[in-house]
Amino acid sequence: MDECSLEDAVKVDYFENLWKEQGRTLTIKQKDEIGIAYLKHIIGADDATINAFLDEDNLKEHNNATYVIGMMMAGVNPCKHDIKSFWQAMDKIGVEYSKEDLEFLLEKDGGSGALTMTFNISLAGRSHVQYLIDITAHAYK
């Protein structure tokens, strides 16, 4: 978030607390879907790369996809995020936000909200998708 007023800072704090709470209430399946939405809409990975990244049975394809996603994470361009699609995907997953909250996230968020959300929801019971994202982010930071 660029310029942050006190009101914006309070709203950011609200979302961080909300996401920590959602981490305790969301199902593993919902967390997996959030992770996939993050890879698709924020990182910009295509479906084939995401599927290979998640398929650990095919080690060669998984490793290639992990490299591609890791390099994409390392070079994330904040101007290329599809923030609107990411937050719209949350509604389909069952993570609903008010119109006001969505307007704030779309207007003020430069992608950091999506990253903060995926991190905070994984603190209480991590999904396998979140685990793969976390270790890849760590390896390619």
Secondary structure, DSSP 8 states (H G I E B T S, - for coil): --S--HHHHHHHHHHHHHHHHHHHHS-HHHHHHHHHHIIIIII---HHHHHHHH-TTSHHHHHHHHHHHHHHHHT--TTS--HHHHHHHHHHHT----HHHHHHHHHH-SSHHHHHHHHHHTSSS--HHHHHHHHHHHHT-
